[in-house]
């Protein structure tokens, strides 16, 4: 299965930025740094924890 990890990473970071700037949740900014540093398998684990539908990022 080929996954567009860059799009997944970008979308996850955007969600964190929204939580930080829109909701004032400081932990979200730190989480965005973790997303940047995550390996592909770590990124998948993080996405699953957030209940993100990975199928949306499958490259046909």
C-alpha positions in Angstrom: 0.0 0.0 0.0 1.4 3.3 -1.1 0.5 6.3 1.2 1.1 9.9 0.5 2.9 10.6 3.8 3.6 14.2 3.0 0.0 15.0 2.5 -0.9 13.1 5.7 1.9 14.9 7.6 0.7 18.3 6.2 -2.9 17.7 7.1 -2.0 16.6 10.6 0.1 19.6 11.2 -2.6 21.9 9.9 -5.0 20.4 12.4 -2.5 21.1 15.2 -2.0 24.6 14.1 -5.7 25.2 14.1 -6.0 23.8 17.6 -3.1 26.0 18.7 -4.0 29.3 17.0 -7.8 28.9 17.1 -8.2 27.2 20.4 -5.1 28.2 22.3 -4.1 24.6 23.0 -0.4 24.9 23.5 0.3 21.2 23.4 -0.9 21.2 19.8 2.1 23.3 18.7 4.5 20.8 20.4 2.6 17.9 18.7 3.3 19.6 15.3 7.0 19.3 16.0 6.5 15.6 16.8 4.7 15.1 13.5 7.6 16.7 11.6 10.1 14.4 13.3 8.0 11.2 13.0 9.0 8.3 10.8 6.4 7.0 8.4 5.4 4.2 10.8 5.2 6.6 13.7 3.1 9.0 11.6 0.7 6.1 10.8 0.4 5.3 14.5 -0.2 9.0 15.4 -2.9 9.2 12.7 -4.6 6.0 14.0 -4.6 7.5 17.5 -6.4 10.6 16.1 -8.9 8.4 14.2 -7.8 9.8 10.8 -9.0 7.7 7.9 -5.7 6.5 6.3 -7.6 5.3 3.2 -7.9 9.0 2.2 -4.1 9.1 1.7 -3.6 6.0 -0.4 -2.0 6.7 -3.7 -3.9 4.8 -6.5 
